[in-house]
Amino acid sequence: MEFVYPYLFWIMIVPFVLFAVLVSTNKERLSRIFDAKVLERLSAGDESMPQRLRNVILFTGIFFMIVAMARPVVDEGEKTVPVQGLTVLSALDISGSMRSKDVYPNRLEFAKKKMMSFFDAMPSDEVGVVAFAYSPFVLAPFSSDKETLKMMVEGVDDSYINMGSTDFSALGDLAATLLEKKKPKILVLFTDGGDKEAIAGFSDILKANDIDLYVVLVGTRQGAPVIGPDAKPMKLKDGTIAITQRNDTLGILAKENGGAFVVAGNGNDDMKKLADVIHAKYKMQEQGEVKIRQRSEYFYYPLALGLLFLLIGLSSLPRFGSRDEKADKSRGGEV
């Protein structure tokens, strides 16, 4: 037997004991603390129950109430509970090409909307979010709270965009670390793609860590000008406007690594289909097991006893009216 709130028990029991001892053993000192009228109302002078017995009953009731508030429990040890659902790591591309406007309003905002639609399509699954370009970082840890994840993704704006080259190997290393204890290991990229040179080492990292890759490709094959931080099209050294196109090489890599890819379109059907493909493949495998501590609650026993003793003690108190009547009779007799 132990208390969930032991501090509450000790905070209340010490002054209670002192008060009980004071009331029971030192009436004179008590009279110095309380006003005489207050003491008169607190004291019970009815002959139906001895005052000492009434005090014992009331104090016993208060003691049990204090015990109940401290919440006594019996620890029954740890219990292992299986957790259903998948764990998925999603990654948002924040490279410079994501400013391009071949999809409305631009690739970054379009990818964010697709990512949030994907969250809706995975309601019972745990999802983590990273952002990647030259150096990847965790945007949101694994969570089943999709609204919080959406808020984190919604907060990614143009200021996050990195004009440096995308390092897919660094993304692979981070994914391997975050998914190390997960089974199965699923990575979903929201990106406009990457060329063979950029993703050269990425495939090896995925295979070495048994990570299945899924890709949501954003943008068009026709491409659009690369937009700089000043919101103007960037130019090459020869003065021509730099154009960025969606690169589907990552999609091929996804299929080679046990996954699939989809070209993001308007509407939410594509994300629902992607979620269905993932669920169908893994058939809602368990995320793992969690250990919870089981405790049996016993507060209702002292609570019931406390209420019973207080009911007995309070019901035996004399009515104030009767005390006034006695006083009136006494005064009447004197007259």
C-alpha positions as CSV (number, residue, x, y, z in Angstrom):
1,M,0.0,0.0,0.0
2,E,1.3,3.4,-0.9
3,F,0.0,6.9,-1.5
4,V,-0.1,8.7,-4.8
5,Y,0.1,12.0,-3.0
6,P,2.1,11.3,0.2
7,Y,3.0,14.9,0.6
8,L,-0.7,15.8,0.8
9,F,-1.1,13.3,3.6
10,W,1.7,14.7,5.7
11,I,0.8,18.3,5.0
12,M,-2.7,17.7,6.4
13,I,-2.1,15.1,9.0
14,V,0.4,17.1,11.1
15,P,-1.9,20.1,11.8
16,F,-4.8,17.8,12.2
17,V,-3.1,15.8,14.9
18,L,-2.0,19.0,16.7
19,F,-5.5,20.4,16.5
20,A,-7.0,17.1,17.8
21,V,-4.6,16.9,20.7
22,L,-5.2,20.6,21.5
23,V,-9.0,20.1,21.5
24,S,-8.8,16.9,23.6
25,T,-6.3,17.9,26.2
26,N,-6.1,21.6,26.7
27,K,-9.3,23.5,26.6
28,E,-7.9,26.5,28.3
29,R,-5.2,27.0,25.7
30,L,-7.9,26.5,23.0
31,S,-10.0,29.2,24.6
32,R,-7.1,31.6,24.1
33,I,-7.0,30.9,20.4
34,F,-10.7,30.9,19.6
35,D,-13.4,33.3,20.5
36,A,-15.8,32.1,23.2
37,K,-18.8,32.3,20.9
38,V,-17.0,30.2,18.3
39,L,-16.1,27.6,20.9
40,E,-19.6,27.6,22.1
41,R,-20.9,26.8,18.6
42,L,-18.1,24.2,18.0
43,S,-18.7,22.5,21.3
44,A,-21.4,19.9,21.6
45,G,-23.3,19.8,24.8
46,D,-26.1,17.5,23.9
47,E,-26.6,14.7,26.4
48,S,-27.5,12.1,23.7
49,M,-23.8,11.4,23.1
50,P,-20.8,12.1,25.4
51,Q,-18.7,15.0,24.0
52,R,-15.5,12.9,24.2
53,L,-17.0,10.1,22.1
54,R,-18.4,12.6,19.6
55,N,-15.0,14.2,19.2
56,V,-13.4,10.8,18.6
57,I,-15.9,10.0,15.9
58,L,-15.5,13.4,14.2
59,F,-11.7,13.2,14.3
60,T,-11.8,9.6,13.0
61,G,-13.9,10.8,10.1
62,I,-11.6,13.6,9.3
63,F,-8.6,11.3,9.5
64,F,-10.2,8.9,6.9
65,M,-11.0,11.8,4.6
66,I,-7.3,12.9,4.7
67,V,-6.3,9.3,3.9
68,A,-8.7,9.3,1.0
69,M,-7.3,12.6,-0.4
70,A,-3.8,11.1,-0.3
71,R,-5.1,8.5,-2.7
72,P,-4.0,5.1,-1.4
73,V,-3.1,2.5,-4.1
74,V,-1.6,-1.0,-4.3
75,D,1.1,-1.3,-6.9
76,E,0.6,-4.4,-9.1
77,G,3.7,-4.0,-11.1
78,E,4.3,-3.3,-14.8
79,K,2.2,-4.6,-17.6
80,T,3.2,-4.9,-21.3
81,V,0.7,-3.5,-23.8
82,P,1.0,-3.8,-27.6
83,V,0.6,-0.6,-29.6
84,Q,-1.1,-0.8,-33.0
85,G,-0.3,1.3,-36.0
86,L,2.7,2.2,-38.1
87,T,5.5,4.6,-37.5
88,V,6.3,6.8,-40.5
89,L,9.1,9.4,-40.9
90,S,8.1,12.1,-43.3
91,A,10.6,14.6,-44.8
92,L,9.9,18.0,-46.4
93,D,12.2,19.3,-49.0
94,I,13.3,22.9,-48.3
95,S,15.9,23.3,-51.0
96,G,16.0,26.4,-53.2
97,S,14.1,24.8,-56.0
98,M,11.0,24.5,-53.8
99,R,10.4,28.3,-54.4
100,S,9.5,27.6,-58.0
101,K,6.0,28.3,-59.0
102,D,5.1,25.6,-61.6
103,V,2.4,24.5,-59.0
104,Y,0.3,27.0,-57.1
105,P,1.3,28.9,-55.1
106,N,4.8,27.3,-55.1
107,R,6.3,23.9,-54.6
108,L,7.0,24.4,-50.9
109,E,3.4,25.4,-50.1
110,F,2.0,22.7,-52.3
111,A,4.2,20.1,-50.7
112,K,3.1,21.3,-47.2
113,K,-0.6,20.8,-48.2
114,K,0.2,17.4,-49.5
115,M,2.0,16.5,-46.3
116,M,-0.9,17.6,-44.2
117,S,-3.4,15.6,-46.4
118,F,-1.1,12.6,-45.8
119,F,-1.4,13.1,-42.1
120,D,-5.1,13.0,-42.3
121,A,-4.9,9.7,-44.3
122,M,-2.8,8.2,-41.5
123,P,-5.1,8.9,-38.5
124,S,-4.0,6.0,-36.2
125,D,-0.3,6.1,-37.1
126,E,2.6,7.8,-35.5
127,V,4.4,10.3,-37.8
128,G,7.6,12.3,-37.4
129,V,8.7,15.2,-39.6
130,V,12.1,16.3,-40.7
131,A,13.0,19.1,-43.1
132,F,16.0,18.6,-45.4
133,A,18.2,20.4,-47.9
134,Y,21.9,20.8,-47.3
135,S,21.5,19.8,-43.6
136,P,18.4,17.9,-42.4
137,F,16.9,18.6,-39.0
138,V,13.9,17.3,-37.0
139,L,10.9,19.5,-37.3
140,A,8.5,17.4,-35.1
141,P,9.2,14.2,-33.2
142,F,7.0,11.1,-33.7
143,S,3.5,11.8,-32.6
144,S,-0.1,10.7,-33.2
145,D,-1.3,14.2,-32.7
146,K,-1.9,15.2,-36.3
147,E,-3.1,18.7,-35.5
148,T,0.2,19.5,-33.7
149,L,2.1,18.1,-36.7
150,K,0.2,20.2,-39.0
151,M,1.0,23.3,-37.0
152,M,4.7,22.5,-37.1
153,V,4.6,22.0,-40.9
154,E,2.4,25.1,-41.4
155,G,5.2,27.1,-39.7
156,V,7.7,26.3,-42.4
157,D,7.9,29.3,-44.7
158,D,10.2,30.9,-47.2
159,S,12.8,31.7,-44.5
160,Y,13.5,28.0,-44.1
161,I,14.6,27.5,-47.7
162,N,18.3,26.7,-48.2
163,M,19.9,27.6,-51.5
164,G,22.7,25.1,-51.0
165,S,22.7,21.7,-52.7
166,T,20.6,19.0,-51.2
167,D,22.5,16.4,-49.2
168,F,20.4,13.2,-49.5
169,S,23.1,11.2,-47.7
170,A,22.8,13.3,-44.6
171,L,19.0,12.8,-44.8
172,G,19.6,9.1,-45.0
173,D,21.8,9.1,-42.0
174,L,19.3,11.1,-39.9
175,A,16.4,8.8,-41.0
176,A,18.5,5.7,-40.1
177,T,19.0,7.2,-36.6
178,L,15.4,8.2,-36.0
179,L,14.0,4.9,-37.3
180,E,16.7,2.7,-35.7
181,K,14.2,1.1,-33.2
182,K,11.2,1.2,-35.4
183,K,9.7,-1.8,-37.3
184,P,9.0,-1.5,-40.2
185,K,11.1,1.5,-41.1
186,I,9.2,3.8,-43.5
187,L,10.4,7.1,-45.0
188,V,8.1,9.3,-47.0
189,L,9.7,12.2,-48.9
190,F,7.8,15.3,-50.2
191,T,10.2,16.7,-52.7
192,D,10.7,17.9,-56.3
193,G,13.3,15.1,-56.7
194,G,17.0,14.9,-57.2
195,D,19.4,13.8,-59.9
196,K,21.5,10.6,-59.9
197,E,24.6,12.3,-58.6
198,A,22.8,13.8,-55.7
199,I,21.1,10.6,-54.5
200,A,24.1,8.3,-55.2
201,G,24.9,7.4,-51.6
202,F,21.2,7.7,-50.5
203,S,20.2,4.3,-51.8
204,D,23.1,2.5,-50.1
205,I,22.1,4.0,-46.7
206,L,18.5,3.0,-47.2
207,K,19.4,-0.6,-48.0
208,A,21.9,-0.9,-45.2
209,N,19.2,0.2,-42.7
210,D,16.2,-1.7,-44.2
211,I,14.4,1.6,-44.8
212,D,11.5,1.5,-47.3
213,L,11.2,4.7,-49.3
214,Y,8.1,6.4,-50.5
215,V,8.2,9.6,-52.5
216,V,5.6,12.3,-53.2
217,L,7.0,14.3,-56.2
218,V,6.1,17.9,-56.5
219,G,6.4,20.1,-59.6
220,T,6.2,19.6,-63.3
221,R,8.5,18.1,-65.9
222,Q,8.4,21.4,-67.9
223,G,9.8,23.1,-64.8
224,A,9.8,26.8,-63.8
225,P,12.4,29.5,-63.1
226,V,14.4,29.1,-59.9
227,I,13.3,31.9,-57.5
228,G,15.9,33.5,-55.4
229,P,15.6,34.9,-51.9
230,D,14.7,38.3,-53.4
231,A,11.7,36.7,-55.1
232,K,13.2,37.2,-58.6
233,P,14.2,34.5,-61.1
234,M,17.8,33.5,-60.8
235,K,20.2,33.7,-63.7
236,L,23.0,31.4,-64.8
237,K,26.5,32.7,-65.6
238,D,25.6,33.1,-69.3
239,G,22.7,35.3,-68.3
240,T,19.9,32.9,-69.1
241,I,17.2,32.2,-66.4
242,A,17.8,29.1,-64.4
243,I,15.1,26.5,-64.8
244,T,14.3,23.7,-62.3
245,Q,12.3,20.6,-63.3
246,R,10.8,17.8,-61.3
247,N,13.2,14.9,-61.3
248,D,11.6,11.5,-61.1
249,T,14.8,9.6,-60.3
250,L,13.9,9.4,-56.7
251,G,10.6,7.7,-57.7
252,I,12.6,4.9,-59.4
253,L,14.8,4.7,-56.3
254,A,11.7,4.3,-54.1
255,K,10.5,1.3,-56.1
256,E,14.0,-0.2,-55.9
257,N,13.8,0.2,-52.1
258,G,10.5,-1.6,-51.4
259,G,8.4,1.5,-51.7
260,A,6.5,3.5,-54.3
261,F,6.1,7.0,-55.6
262,V,3.3,9.3,-56.6
263,V,3.2,12.6,-58.5
264,A,1.3,15.1,-56.4
265,G,-1.8,16.4,-58.1
266,N,-4.8,18.5,-57.1
267,G,-7.2,16.9,-54.6
268,N,-6.5,14.6,-51.7
269,D,-7.1,11.2,-53.5
270,D,-3.4,10.8,-54.2
271,M,-2.4,11.0,-50.5
272,K,-5.2,8.6,-49.5
273,K,-4.1,6.1,-52.1
274,L,-0.5,6.4,-50.9
275,A,-1.7,5.8,-47.3
276,D,-3.7,2.8,-48.5
277,V,-0.7,1.3,-50.3
278,I,1.4,1.7,-47.1
279,H,-1.3,0.2,-44.9
280,A,-1.9,-2.7,-47.3
281,K,1.8,-3.6,-47.4
282,Y,2.4,-3.6,-43.7
283,K,-1.2,-4.5,-42.7
284,M,-1.1,-2.4,-39.6
285,Q,1.9,-4.0,-38.0
286,E,2.4,-3.3,-34.3
287,Q,4.6,-0.3,-33.5
288,G,5.9,-2.3,-30.6
289,E,5.2,-2.6,-26.9
290,V,4.9,-0.2,-24.1
291,K,5.1,-0.9,-20.4
292,I,2.5,0.7,-18.1
293,R,2.4,0.5,-14.3
294,Q,-0.8,-0.9,-12.9
295,R,-2.2,0.3,-9.6
296,S,-5.4,-0.6,-7.8
297,E,-7.2,2.4,-6.3
298,Y,-8.4,2.1,-2.7
299,F,-9.4,5.7,-1.9
300,Y,-13.1,4.9,-1.8
301,Y,-12.7,2.8,1.3
302,P,-11.4,5.6,3.6
303,L,-13.7,8.0,1.8
304,A,-16.8,5.9,2.6
305,L,-15.6,5.4,6.2
306,G,-14.8,9.1,6.6
307,L,-18.3,10.1,5.3
308,L,-19.9,7.5,7.7
309,F,-18.1,8.8,10.8
310,L,-18.7,12.4,9.9
311,L,-22.4,11.7,9.3
312,I,-22.6,10.0,12.7
313,G,-20.7,12.7,14.5
314,L,-22.5,15.6,12.8
315,S,-26.0,14.0,13.3
316,S,-25.4,13.8,17.0
317,L,-24.6,17.5,17.3
318,P,-27.3,19.3,19.3
319,R,-29.4,21.7,17.4
320,F,-28.6,25.3,17.9
321,G,-32.3,26.0,18.2
322,S,-32.6,23.6,21.2
323,R,-29.7,25.4,22.9
324,D,-31.4,28.8,22.4
325,E,-34.6,27.3,23.8
326,K,-32.8,26.0,26.8
327,A,-31.3,29.4,27.3
328,D,-34.8,31.0,27.0
329,K,-36.3,28.5,29.4
330,S,-33.4,29.2,31.8
331,R,-34.0,33.0,31.6
332,G,-37.7,32.4,32.0
333,G,-37.2,30.4,35.1
334,E,-35.1,33.1,36.6
335,V,-37.8,35.7,36.0
